[in-house]
């Protein structure tokens, strides 16, 4: 599941991301075209994405 803070273009997909939205966000299984969070991407790369 992906989350995006309302009004922002960046999608997060790691619940342990320091920027993971916990309020005022929208959720999607398939994010619309937009940016993916760099922190989430690097966590995934190093196997730390939760
Ligand atoms: Zn993120």
mmCIF file of the protein (N, C-alpha, C, O) and its ligand, coordinates in Angstrom:
data_MODEL
# 
_entry.id   MODEL 
# 
loop_
_entity.id 
_entity.type 
_entity.pdbx_number_of_molecules 
1 polymer     1 
2 non-polymer 1 
# 
_entity_poly.entity_id                      1 
_entity_poly.type                           'polypeptide(L)' 
_entity_poly.nstd_linkage                   no 
_entity_poly.nstd_monomer                   no 
_entity_poly.pdbx_seq_one_letter_code       
;(UNK)(UNK)(UNK)(UNK)(UNK)(UNK)(UNK)(UNK)(UNK)(UNK)(UNK)(UNK)(UNK)(UNK)(UNK)(UNK)
(UNK)(UNK)(UNK)(UNK)(UNK)(UNK)(UNK)(UNK)(UNK)(UNK)(UNK)(UNK)(UNK)(UNK)(UNK)(UNK)
(UNK)(UNK)(UNK)(UNK)(UNK)(UNK)(UNK)(UNK)(UNK)(UNK)(UNK)(UNK)(UNK)(UNK)(UNK)(UNK)
(UNK)(UNK)
;
_entity_poly.pdbx_seq_one_letter_code_can   XXXXXXXXXXXXXXXXXXXXXXXXXXXXXXXXXXXXXXXXXXXXXXXXXX 
_entity_poly.pdbx_strand_id                 A 
# 
loop_
_entity_poly_seq.entity_id 
_entity_poly_seq.num 
_entity_poly_seq.mon_id 
_entity_poly_seq.hetero 
1 1  UNK n 
1 2  UNK n 
1 3  UNK n 
1 4  UNK n 
1 5  UNK n 
1 6  UNK n 
1 7  UNK n 
1 8  UNK n 
1 9  UNK n 
1 10 UNK n 
1 11 UNK n 
1 12 UNK n 
1 13 UNK n 
1 14 UNK n 
1 15 UNK n 
1 16 UNK n 
1 17 UNK n 
1 18 UNK n 
1 19 UNK n 
1 20 UNK n 
1 21 UNK n 
1 22 UNK n 
1 23 UNK n 
1 24 UNK n 
1 25 UNK n 
1 26 UNK n 
1 27 UNK n 
1 28 UNK n 
1 29 UNK n 
1 30 UNK n 
1 31 UNK n 
1 32 UNK n 
1 33 UNK n 
1 34 UNK n 
1 35 UNK n 
1 36 UNK n 
1 37 UNK n 
1 38 UNK n 
1 39 UNK n 
1 40 UNK n 
1 41 UNK n 
1 42 UNK n 
1 43 UNK n 
1 44 UNK n 
1 45 UNK n 
1 46 UNK n 
1 47 UNK n 
1 48 UNK n 
1 49 UNK n 
1 50 UNK n 
# 
loop_
_struct_asym.id 
_struct_asym.entity_id 
A 1 
B 2 
# 
loop_
_chem_comp.id 
_chem_comp.type 
_chem_comp.mon_nstd_flag 
UNK 'L-peptide linking' . 
ZN  non-polymer         . 
# 
_pdbx_entity_nonpoly.entity_id   2 
_pdbx_entity_nonpoly.name        ? 
_pdbx_entity_nonpoly.comp_id     ZN 
# 
_pdbx_nonpoly_scheme.asym_id         B 
_pdbx_nonpoly_scheme.entity_id       2 
_pdbx_nonpoly_scheme.mon_id          ZN 
_pdbx_nonpoly_scheme.ndb_seq_num     1 
_pdbx_nonpoly_scheme.pdb_seq_num     101 
_pdbx_nonpoly_scheme.auth_seq_num    101 
_pdbx_nonpoly_scheme.pdb_mon_id      ZN 
_pdbx_nonpoly_scheme.auth_mon_id     ZN 
_pdbx_nonpoly_scheme.pdb_strand_id   A 
_pdbx_nonpoly_scheme.pdb_ins_code    . 
# 
loop_
_atom_site.group_PDB 
_atom_site.id 
_atom_site.type_symbol 
_atom_site.label_atom_id 
_atom_site.label_alt_id 
_atom_site.label_comp_id 
_atom_site.label_asym_id 
_atom_site.label_entity_id 
_atom_site.label_seq_id 
_atom_site.pdbx_PDB_ins_code 
_atom_site.Cartn_x 
_atom_site.Cartn_y 
_atom_site.Cartn_z 
_atom_site.occupancy 
_atom_site.B_iso_or_equiv 
_atom_site.pdbx_formal_charge 
_atom_site.auth_seq_id 
_atom_site.auth_comp_id 
_atom_site.auth_asym_id 
_atom_site.auth_atom_id 
_atom_site.pdbx_PDB_model_num 
ATOM   1   N  N  . UNK A 1 1  ? 0.831  -1.201 0.000   1.00 0.00 ? 1   UNK A N  1 
ATOM   2   C  CA . UNK A 1 1  ? 0.000  0.000  0.000   1.00 0.00 ? 1   UNK A CA 1 
ATOM   3   C  C  . UNK A 1 1  ? 0.871  1.259  0.000   1.00 0.00 ? 1   UNK A C  1 
ATOM   4   O  O  . UNK A 1 1  ? 1.875  1.342  0.708   1.00 0.00 ? 1   UNK A O  1 
ATOM   5   N  N  . UNK A 1 2  ? 0.468  2.215  -0.797  1.00 0.00 ? 2   UNK A N  1 
ATOM   6   C  CA . UNK A 1 2  ? 1.221  3.462  -0.897  1.00 0.00 ? 2   UNK A CA 1 
ATOM   7   C  C  . UNK A 1 2  ? 0.466  4.579  -0.185  1.00 0.00 ? 2   UNK A C  1 
ATOM   8   O  O  . UNK A 1 2  ? -0.765 4.607  -0.162  1.00 0.00 ? 2   UNK A O  1 
ATOM   9   N  N  . UNK A 1 3  ? 1.223  5.485  0.386   1.00 0.00 ? 3   UNK A N  1 
ATOM   10  C  CA . UNK A 1 3  ? 0.597  6.651  1.016   1.00 0.00 ? 3   UNK A CA 1 
ATOM   11  C  C  . UNK A 1 3  ? 1.244  7.934  0.511   1.00 0.00 ? 3   UNK A C  1 
ATOM   12  O  O  . UNK A 1 3  ? 2.444  8.002  0.243   1.00 0.00 ? 3   UNK A O  1 
ATOM   13  N  N  . UNK A 1 4  ? 0.396  8.936  0.396   1.00 0.00 ? 4   UNK A N  1 
ATOM   14  C  CA . UNK A 1 4  ? 0.853  10.229 -0.081  1.00 0.00 ? 4   UNK A CA 1 
ATOM   15  C  C  . UNK A 1 4  ? 0.251  11.310 0.803   1.00 0.00 ? 4   UNK A C  1 
ATOM   16  O  O  . UNK A 1 4  ? -0.955 11.332 1.049   1.00 0.00 ? 4   UNK A O  1 
ATOM   17  N  N  . UNK A 1 5  ? 1.094  12.189 1.265   1.00 0.00 ? 5   UNK A N  1 
ATOM   18  C  CA . UNK A 1 5  ? 0.582  13.310 2.044   1.00 0.00 ? 5   UNK A CA 1 
ATOM   19  C  C  . UNK A 1 5  ? -0.211 14.212 1.121   1.00 0.00 ? 5   UNK A C  1 
ATOM   20  O  O  . UNK A 1 5  ? 0.224  14.521 0.011   1.00 0.00 ? 5   UNK A O  1 
ATOM   21  N  N  . UNK A 1 6  ? -1.372 14.632 1.582   1.00 0.00 ? 6   UNK A N  1 
ATOM   22  C  CA . UNK A 1 6  ? -2.218 15.469 0.738   1.00 0.00 ? 6   UNK A CA 1 
ATOM   23  C  C  . UNK A 1 6  ? -1.482 16.740 0.334   1.00 0.00 ? 6   UNK A C  1 
ATOM   24  O  O  . UNK A 1 6  ? -0.866 17.413 1.161   1.00 0.00 ? 6   UNK A O  1 
ATOM   25  N  N  . UNK A 1 7  ? -1.562 17.049 -0.946  1.00 0.00 ? 7   UNK A N  1 
ATOM   26  C  CA . UNK A 1 7  ? -0.913 18.245 -1.442  1.00 0.00 ? 7   UNK A CA 1 
ATOM   27  C  C  . UNK A 1 7  ? 0.520  18.033 -1.889  1.00 0.00 ? 7   UNK A C  1 
ATOM   28  O  O  . UNK A 1 7  ? 1.168  18.956 -2.383  1.00 0.00 ? 7   UNK A O  1 
ATOM   29  N  N  . UNK A 1 8  ? 1.032  16.768 -1.709  1.00 0.00 ? 8   UNK A N  1 
ATOM   30  C  CA . UNK A 1 8  ? 2.397  16.463 -2.124  1.00 0.00 ? 8   UNK A CA 1 
ATOM   31  C  C  . UNK A 1 8  ? 2.373  15.443 -3.256  1.00 0.00 ? 8   UNK A C  1 
ATOM   32  O  O  . UNK A 1 8  ? 1.375  14.752 -3.463  1.00 0.00 ? 8   UNK A O  1 
ATOM   33  N  N  . UNK A 1 9  ? 3.485  15.356 -3.984  1.00 0.00 ? 9   UNK A N  1 
ATOM   34  C  CA . UNK A 1 9  ? 3.557  14.436 -5.114  1.00 0.00 ? 9   UNK A CA 1 
ATOM   35  C  C  . UNK A 1 9  ? 4.254  13.130 -4.770  1.00 0.00 ? 9   UNK A C  1 
ATOM   36  O  O  . UNK A 1 9  ? 4.242  12.190 -5.564  1.00 0.00 ? 9   UNK A O  1 
ATOM   37  N  N  . UNK A 1 10 ? 4.856  13.066 -3.599  1.00 0.00 ? 10  UNK A N  1 
ATOM   38  C  CA . UNK A 1 10 ? 5.712  11.928 -3.276  1.00 0.00 ? 10  UNK A CA 1 
ATOM   39  C  C  . UNK A 1 10 ? 4.924  10.796 -2.616  1.00 0.00 ? 10  UNK A C  1 
ATOM   40  O  O  . UNK A 1 10 ? 4.171  11.012 -1.666  1.00 0.00 ? 10  UNK A O  1 
ATOM   41  N  N  . UNK A 1 11 ? 5.116  9.587  -3.141  1.00 0.00 ? 11  UNK A N  1 
ATOM   42  C  CA . UNK A 1 11 ? 4.477  8.402  -2.579  1.00 0.00 ? 11  UNK A CA 1 
ATOM   43  C  C  . UNK A 1 11 ? 5.446  7.641  -1.694  1.00 0.00 ? 11  UNK A C  1 
ATOM   44  O  O  . UNK A 1 11 ? 6.617  7.473  -2.035  1.00 0.00 ? 11  UNK A O  1 
ATOM   45  N  N  . UNK A 1 12 ? 4.949  7.182  -0.553  1.00 0.00 ? 12  UNK A N  1 
ATOM   46  C  CA . UNK A 1 12 ? 5.748  6.362  0.361   1.00 0.00 ? 12  UNK A CA 1 
ATOM   47  C  C  . UNK A 1 12 ? 5.189  4.948  0.376   1.00 0.00 ? 12  UNK A C  1 
ATOM   48  O  O  . UNK A 1 12 ? 3.983  4.740  0.245   1.00 0.00 ? 12  UNK A O  1 
ATOM   49  N  N  . UNK A 1 13 ? 6.090  3.976  0.538   1.00 0.00 ? 13  UNK A N  1 
ATOM   50  C  CA . UNK A 1 13 ? 5.623  2.584  0.604   1.00 0.00 ? 13  UNK A CA 1 
ATOM   51  C  C  . UNK A 1 13 ? 6.308  1.783  1.689   1.00 0.00 ? 13  UNK A C  1 
ATOM   52  O  O  . UNK A 1 13 ? 6.091  0.575  1.783   1.00 0.00 ? 13  UNK A O  1 
ATOM   53  N  N  . UNK A 1 14 ? 7.131  2.418  2.516   1.00 0.00 ? 14  UNK A N  1 
ATOM   54  C  CA . UNK A 1 14 ? 7.762  1.739  3.656   1.00 0.00 ? 14  UNK A CA 1 
ATOM   55  C  C  . UNK A 1 14 ? 7.199  2.331  4.941   1.00 0.00 ? 14  UNK A C  1 
ATOM   56  O  O  . UNK A 1 14 ? 7.301  3.534  5.181   1.00 0.00 ? 14  UNK A O  1 
ATOM   57  N  N  . UNK A 1 15 ? 6.603  1.467  5.767   1.00 0.00 ? 15  UNK A N  1 
ATOM   58  C  CA . UNK A 1 15 ? 6.003  1.998  6.995   1.00 0.00 ? 15  UNK A CA 1 
ATOM   59  C  C  . UNK A 1 15 ? 7.067  2.509  7.957   1.00 0.00 ? 15  UNK A C  1 
ATOM   60  O  O  . UNK A 1 15 ? 6.760  3.275  8.870   1.00 0.00 ? 15  UNK A O  1 
ATOM   61  N  N  . UNK A 1 16 ? 8.320  2.090  7.759   1.00 0.00 ? 16  UNK A N  1 
ATOM   62  C  CA . UNK A 1 16 ? 9.376  2.580  8.649   1.00 0.00 ? 16  UNK A CA 1 
ATOM   63  C  C  . UNK A 1 16 ? 10.105 3.786  8.064   1.00 0.00 ? 16  UNK A C  1 
ATOM   64  O  O  . UNK A 1 16 ? 11.144 4.196  8.582   1.00 0.00 ? 16  UNK A O  1 
ATOM   65  N  N  . UNK A 1 17 ? 9.581  4.341  7.015   1.00 0.00 ? 17  UNK A N  1 
ATOM   66  C  CA . UNK A 1 17 ? 10.141 5.577  6.465   1.00 0.00 ? 17  UNK A CA 1 
ATOM   67  C  C  . UNK A 1 17 ? 9.938  6.702  7.476   1.00 0.00 ? 17  UNK A C  1 
ATOM   68  O  O  . UNK A 1 17 ? 8.884  6.801  8.106   1.00 0.00 ? 17  UNK A O  1 
ATOM   69  N  N  . UNK A 1 18 ? 10.958 7.551  7.624   1.00 0.00 ? 18  UNK A N  1 
ATOM   70  C  CA . UNK A 1 18 ? 10.835 8.629  8.609   1.00 0.00 ? 18  UNK A CA 1 
ATOM   71  C  C  . UNK A 1 18 ? 9.773  9.643  8.187   1.00 0.00 ? 18  UNK A C  1 
ATOM   72  O  O  . UNK A 1 18 ? 9.303  10.444 8.995   1.00 0.00 ? 18  UNK A O  1 
ATOM   73  N  N  . UNK A 1 19 ? 9.405  9.593  6.909   1.00 0.00 ? 19  UNK A N  1 
ATOM   74  C  CA . UNK A 1 19 ? 8.403  10.523 6.402   1.00 0.00 ? 19  UNK A CA 1 
ATOM   75  C  C  . UNK A 1 19 ? 7.043  9.858  6.208   1.00 0.00 ? 19  UNK A C  1 
ATOM   76  O  O  . UNK A 1 19 ? 6.130  10.481 5.665   1.00 0.00 ? 19  UNK A O  1 
ATOM   77  N  N  . UNK A 1 20 ? 6.891  8.611  6.639   1.00 0.00 ? 20  UNK A N  1 
ATOM   78  C  CA . UNK A 1 20 ? 5.645  7.871  6.451   1.00 0.00 ? 20  UNK A CA 1 
ATOM   79  C  C  . UNK A 1 20 ? 4.473  8.665  7.004   1.00 0.00 ? 20  UNK A C  1 
ATOM   80  O  O  . UNK A 1 20 ? 4.464  9.011  8.186   1.00 0.00 ? 20  UNK A O  1 
ATOM   81  N  N  . UNK A 1 21 ? 3.486  8.957  6.170   1.00 0.00 ? 21  UNK A N  1 
ATOM   82  C  CA . UNK A 1 21 ? 2.362  9.777  6.631   1.00 0.00 ? 21  UNK A CA 1 
ATOM   83  C  C  . UNK A 1 21 ? 1.457  9.020  7.610   1.00 0.00 ? 21  UNK A C  1 
ATOM   84  O  O  . UNK A 1 21 ? 1.070  7.880  7.354   1.00 0.00 ? 21  UNK A O  1 
ATOM   85  N  N  . UNK A 1 22 ? 1.135  9.646  8.700   1.00 0.00 ? 22  UNK A N  1 
ATOM   86  C  CA . UNK A 1 22 ? 0.243  9.011  9.668   1.00 0.00 ? 22  UNK A CA 1 
ATOM   87  C  C  . UNK A 1 22 ? -1.065 9.775  9.799   1.00 0.00 ? 22  UNK A C  1 
ATOM   88  O  O  . UNK A 1 22 ? -2.013 9.281  10.410  1.00 0.00 ? 22  UNK A O  1 
ATOM   89  N  N  . UNK A 1 23 ? -1.128 10.957 9.241   1.00 0.00 ? 23  UNK A N  1 
ATOM   90  C  CA . UNK A 1 23 ? -2.380 11.703 9.244   1.00 0.00 ? 23  UNK A CA 1 
ATOM   91  C  C  . UNK A 1 23 ? -2.444 12.584 8.012   1.00 0.00 ? 23  UNK A C  1 
ATOM   92  O  O  . UNK A 1 23 ? -1.416 12.979 7.461   1.00 0.00 ? 23  UNK A O  1 
ATOM   93  N  N  . UNK A 1 24 ? -3.636 12.881 7.594   1.00 0.00 ? 24  UNK A N  1 
ATOM   94  C  CA . UNK A 1 24 ? -3.856 13.745 6.447   1.00 0.00 ? 24  UNK A CA 1 
ATOM   95  C  C  . UNK A 1 24 ? -3.151 13.221 5.191   1.00 0.00 ? 24  UNK A C  1 
ATOM   96  O  O  . UNK A 1 24 ? -2.427 13.952 4.515   1.00 0.00 ? 24  UNK A O  1 
ATOM   97  N  N  . UNK A 1 25 ? -3.380 11.942 4.898   1.00 0.00 ? 25  UNK A N  1 
ATOM   98  C  CA . UNK A 1 25 ? -2.772 11.342 3.718   1.00 0.00 ? 25  UNK A CA 1 
ATOM   99  C  C  . UNK A 1 25 ? -3.849 10.659 2.892   1.00 0.00 ? 25  UNK A C  1 
ATOM   100 O  O  . UNK A 1 25 ? -4.972 10.459 3.356   1.00 0.00 ? 25  UNK A O  1 
ATOM   101 N  N  . UNK A 1 26 ? -3.495 10.301 1.656   1.00 0.00 ? 26  UNK A N  1 
ATOM   102 C  CA . UNK A 1 26 ? -4.367 9.429  0.900   1.00 0.00 ? 26  UNK A CA 1 
ATOM   103 C  C  . UNK A 1 26 ? -3.607 8.162  0.563   1.00 0.00 ? 26  UNK A C  1 
ATOM   104 O  O  . UNK A 1 26 ? -2.381 8.159  0.452   1.00 0.00 ? 26  UNK A O  1 
ATOM   105 N  N  . UNK A 1 27 ? -4.368 7.075  0.401   1.00 0.00 ? 27  UNK A N  1 
ATOM   106 C  CA . UNK A 1 27 ? -3.788 5.752  0.283   1.00 0.00 ? 27  UNK A CA 1 
ATOM   107 C  C  . UNK A 1 27 ? -4.193 5.145  -1.056  1.00 0.00 ? 27  UNK A C  1 
ATOM   108 O  O  . UNK A 1 27 ? -5.309 5.351  -1.532  1.00 0.00 ? 27  UNK A O  1 
ATOM   109 N  N  . UNK A 1 28 ? -3.265 4.391  -1.661  1.00 0.00 ? 28  UNK A N  1 
ATOM   110 C  CA . UNK A 1 28 ? -3.577 3.767  -2.937  1.00 0.00 ? 28  UNK A CA 1 
ATOM   111 C  C  . UNK A 1 28 ? -2.775 2.491  -3.104  1.00 0.00 ? 28  UNK A C  1 
ATOM   112 O  O  . UNK A 1 28 ? -1.637 2.396  -2.643  1.00 0.00 ? 28  UNK A O  1 
ATOM   113 N  N  . UNK A 1 29 ? -3.381 1.497  -3.775  1.00 0.00 ? 29  UNK A N  1 
ATOM   114 C  CA . UNK A 1 29 ? -2.645 0.264  -4.062  1.00 0.00 ? 29  UNK A CA 1 
ATOM   115 C  C  . UNK A 1 29 ? -1.764 0.445  -5.280  1.00 0.00 ? 29  UNK A C  1 
ATOM   116 O  O  . UNK A 1 29 ? -0.717 -0.191 -5.402  1.00 0.00 ? 29  UNK A O  1 
ATOM   117 N  N  . UNK A 1 30 ? -2.190 1.311  -6.175  1.00 0.00 ? 30  UNK A N  1 
ATOM   118 C  CA . UNK A 1 30 ? -1.394 1.591  -7.371  1.00 0.00 ? 30  UNK A CA 1 
ATOM   119 C  C  . UNK A 1 30 ? -1.301 3.096  -7.540  1.00 0.00 ? 30  UNK A C  1 
ATOM   120 O  O  . UNK A 1 30 ? -2.229 3.733  -8.040  1.00 0.00 ? 30  UNK A O  1 
ATOM   121 N  N  . UNK A 1 31 ? -0.186 3.658  -7.125  1.00 0.00 ? 31  UNK A N  1 
ATOM   122 C  CA . UNK A 1 31 ? -0.055 5.118  -7.116  1.00 0.00 ? 31  UNK A CA 1 
ATOM   123 C  C  . UNK A 1 31 ? -0.148 5.704  -8.509  1.00 0.00 ? 31  UNK A C  1 
ATOM   124 O  O  . UNK A 1 31 ? 0.352  5.136  -9.479  1.00 0.00 ? 31  UNK A O  1 
ATOM   125 N  N  . UNK A 1 32 ? -0.784 6.828  -8.584  1.00 0.00 ? 32  UNK A N  1 
ATOM   126 C  CA . UNK A 1 32 ? -0.822 7.568  -9.833  1.00 0.00 ? 32  UNK A CA 1 
ATOM   127 C  C  . UNK A 1 32 ? 0.588  8.049  -10.129 1.00 0.00 ? 32  UNK A C  1 
ATOM   128 O  O  . UNK A 1 32 ? 1.412  8.160  -9.221  1.00 0.00 ? 32  UNK A O  1 
ATOM   129 N  N  . UNK A 1 33 ? 0.869  8.334  -11.385 1.00 0.00 ? 33  UNK A N  1 
ATOM   130 C  CA . UNK A 1 33 ? 2.216  8.809  -11.708 1.00 0.00 ? 33  UNK A CA 1 
ATOM   131 C  C  . UNK A 1 33 ? 2.631  9.948  -10.785 1.00 0.00 ? 33  UNK A C  1 
ATOM   132 O  O  . UNK A 1 33 ? 1.883  10.901 -10.568 1.00 0.00 ? 33  UNK A O  1 
ATOM   133 N  N  . UNK A 1 34 ? 3.801  9.830  -10.267 1.00 0.00 ? 34  UNK A N  1 
ATOM   134 C  CA . UNK A 1 34 ? 4.311  10.823 -9.343  1.00 0.00 ? 34  UNK A CA 1 
ATOM   135 C  C  . UNK A 1 34 ? 5.654  10.334 -8.857  1.00 0.00 ? 34  UNK A C  1 
ATOM   136 O  O  . UNK A 1 34 ? 6.176  9.333  -9.348  1.00 0.00 ? 34  UNK A O  1 
ATOM   137 N  N  . UNK A 1 35 ? 6.205  11.028 -7.911  1.00 0.00 ? 35  UNK A N  1 
ATOM   138 C  CA . UNK A 1 35 ? 7.504  10.637 -7.408  1.00 0.00 ? 35  UNK A CA 1 
ATOM   139 C  C  . UNK A 1 35 ? 7.382  9.593  -6.323  1.00 0.00 ? 35  UNK A C  1 
ATOM   140 O  O  . UNK A 1 35 ? 6.434  9.606  -5.538  1.00 0.00 ? 35  UNK A O  1 
ATOM   141 N  N  . UNK A 1 36 ? 8.352  8.681  -6.281  1.00 0.00 ? 36  UNK A N  1 
ATOM   142 C  CA . UNK A 1 36 ? 8.452  7.769  -5.162  1.00 0.00 ? 36  UNK A CA 1 
ATOM   143 C  C  . UNK A 1 36 ? 9.525  8.315  -4.225  1.00 0.00 ? 36  UNK A C  1 
ATOM   144 O  O  . UNK A 1 36 ? 10.549 8.852  -4.646  1.00 0.00 ? 36  UNK A O  1 
ATOM   145 N  N  . UNK A 1 37 ? 9.243  8.153  -2.948  1.00 0.00 ? 37  UNK A N  1 
ATOM   146 C  CA . UNK A 1 37 ? 10.136 8.685  -1.920  1.00 0.00 ? 37  UNK A CA 1 
ATOM   147 C  C  . UNK A 1 37 ? 11.540 8.093  -2.037  1.00 0.00 ? 37  UNK A C  1 
ATOM   148 O  O  . UNK A 1 37 ? 11.699 6.880  -2.170  1.00 0.00 ? 37  UNK A O  1 
ATOM   149 N  N  . UNK A 1 38 ? 12.544 8.947  -1.988  1.00 0.00 ? 38  UNK A N  1 
ATOM   150 C  CA . UNK A 1 38 ? 13.919 8.474  -2.088  1.00 0.00 ? 38  UNK A CA 1 
ATOM   151 C  C  . UNK A 1 38 ? 14.324 7.621  -0.902  1.00 0.00 ? 38  UNK A C  1 
ATOM   152 O  O  . UNK A 1 38 ? 15.072 6.654  -1.051  1.00 0.00 ? 38  UNK A O  1 
ATOM   153 N  N  . UNK A 1 39 ? 13.829 7.980  0.281   1.00 0.00 ? 39  UNK A N  1 
ATOM   154 C  CA . UNK A 1 39 ? 14.176 7.190  1.457   1.00 0.00 ? 39  UNK A CA 1 
ATOM   155 C  C  . UNK A 1 39 ? 13.572 5.801  1.350   1.00 0.00 ? 39  UNK A C  1 
ATOM   156 O  O  . UNK A 1 39 ? 14.227 4.806  1.661   1.00 0.00 ? 39  UNK A O  1 
ATOM   157 N  N  . UNK A 1 40 ? 12.305 5.734  0.904   1.00 0.00 ? 40  UNK A N  1 
ATOM   158 C  CA . UNK A 1 40 ? 11.664 4.432  0.712   1.00 0.00 ? 40  UNK A CA 1 
ATOM   159 C  C  . UNK A 1 40 ? 12.436 3.596  -0.302  1.00 0.00 ? 40  UNK A C  1 
ATOM   160 O  O  . UNK A 1 40 ? 12.638 2.398  -0.107  1.00 0.00 ? 40  UNK A O  1 
ATOM   161 N  N  . UNK A 1 41 ? 12.862 4.235  -1.377  1.00 0.00 ? 41  UNK A N  1 
ATOM   162 C  CA . UNK A 1 41 ? 13.588 3.509  -2.411  1.00 0.00 ? 41  UNK A CA 1 
ATOM   163 C  C  . UNK A 1 41 ? 14.910 2.959  -1.890  1.00 0.00 ? 41  UNK A C  1 
ATOM   164 O  O  . UNK A 1 41 ? 15.275 1.823  -2.191  1.00 0.00 ? 41  UNK A O  1 
ATOM   165 N  N  . UNK A 1 42 ? 15.618 3.754  -1.117  1.00 0.00 ? 42  UNK A N  1 
ATOM   166 C  CA . UNK A 1 42 ? 16.909 3.288  -0.621  1.00 0.00 ? 42  UNK A CA 1 
ATOM   167 C  C  . UNK A 1 42 ? 16.718 2.219  0.449   1.00 0.00 ? 42  UNK A C  1 
ATOM   168 O  O  . UNK A 1 42 ? 17.537 1.308  0.569   1.00 0.00 ? 42  UNK A O  1 
ATOM   169 N  N  . UNK A 1 43 ? 15.631 2.326  1.233   1.00 0.00 ? 43  UNK A N  1 
ATOM   170 C  CA . UNK A 1 43 ? 15.334 1.267  2.208   1.00 0.00 ? 43  UNK A CA 1 
ATOM   171 C  C  . UNK A 1 43 ? 15.049 -0.046 1.498   1.00 0.00 ? 43  UNK A C  1 
ATOM   172 O  O  . UNK A 1 43 ? 15.516 -1.104 1.920   1.00 0.00 ? 43  UNK A O  1 
ATOM   173 N  N  . UNK A 1 44 ? 14.285 0.027  0.425   1.00 0.00 ? 44  UNK A N  1 
ATOM   174 C  CA . UNK A 1 44 ? 13.960 -1.176 -0.320  1.00 0.00 ? 44  UNK A CA 1 
ATOM   175 C  C  . UNK A 1 44 ? 15.223 -1.808 -0.894  1.00 0.00 ? 44  UNK A C  1 
ATOM   176 O  O  . UNK A 1 44 ? 15.400 -3.027 -0.873  1.00 0.00 ? 44  UNK A O  1 
ATOM   177 N  N  . UNK A 1 45 ? 16.090 -0.948 -1.403  1.00 0.00 ? 45  UNK A N  1 
ATOM   178 C  CA . UNK A 1 45 ? 17.338 -1.403 -2.001  1.00 0.00 ? 45  UNK A CA 1 
ATOM   179 C  C  . UNK A 1 45 ? 18.182 -2.158 -0.990  1.00 0.00 ? 45  UNK A C  1 
ATOM   180 O  O  . UNK A 1 45 ? 18.781 -3.184 -1.313  1.00 0.00 ? 45  UNK A O  1 
ATOM   181 N  N  . UNK A 1 46 ? 18.228 -1.646 0.241   1.00 0.00 ? 46  UNK A N  1 
ATOM   182 C  CA . UNK A 1 46 ? 19.065 -2.280 1.254   1.00 0.00 ? 46  UNK A CA 1 
ATOM   183 C  C  . UNK A 1 46 ? 18.297 -3.301 2.081   1.00 0.00 ? 46  UNK A C  1 
ATOM   184 O  O  . UNK A 1 46 ? 18.804 -3.809 3.081   1.00 0.00 ? 46  UNK A O  1 
ATOM   185 N  N  . UNK A 1 47 ? 17.065 -3.602 1.658   1.00 0.00 ? 47  UNK A N  1 
ATOM   186 C  CA . UNK A 1 47 ? 16.286 -4.634 2.323   1.00 0.00 ? 47  UNK A CA 1 
ATOM   187 C  C  . UNK A 1 47 ? 15.721 -4.240 3.660   1.00 0.00 ? 47  UNK A C  1 
ATOM   188 O  O  . UNK A 1 47 ? 15.383 -5.099 4.475   1.00 0.00 ? 47  UNK A O  1 
ATOM   189 N  N  . UNK A 1 48 ? 15.612 -2.927 3.898   1.00 0.00 ? 48  UNK A N  1 
ATOM   190 C  CA . UNK A 1 48 ? 15.112 -2.468 5.197   1.00 0.00 ? 48  UNK A CA 1 
ATOM   191 C  C  . UNK A 1 48 ? 13.696 -1.938 5.137   1.00 0.00 ? 48  UNK A C  1 
ATOM   192 O  O  . UNK A 1 48 ? 13.186 -1.408 6.124   1.00 0.00 ? 48  UNK A O  1 
ATOM   193 N  N  . UNK A 1 49 ? 13.057 -2.074 3.990   1.00 0.00 ? 49  UNK A N  1 
ATOM   194 C  CA . UNK A 1 49 ? 11.702 -1.562 3.843   1.00 0.00 ? 49  UNK A CA 1 
ATOM   195 C  C  . UNK A 1 49 ? 10.727 -2.454 4.595   1.00 0.00 ? 49  UNK A C  1 
ATOM   196 O  O  . UNK A 1 49 ? 10.664 -3.658 4.347   1.00 0.00 ? 49  UNK A O  1 
ATOM   197 N  N  . UNK A 1 50 ? 9.974  -1.873 5.503   1.00 0.00 ? 50  UNK A N  1 
ATOM   198 C  CA . UNK A 1 50 ? 8.994  -2.646 6.282   1.00 0.00 ? 50  UNK A CA 1 
ATOM   199 C  C  . UNK A 1 50 ? 7.591  -2.179 5.947   1.00 0.00 ? 50  UNK A C  1 
ATOM   200 O  O  . UNK A 1 50 ? 6.619  -2.700 6.494   1.00 0.00 ? 50  UNK A O  1 
HETATM 201 ZN ZN . ZN  B 2 .  ? 9.210  7.413  2.278   1.00 0.00 ? 101 ZN  A ZN 1 
# 
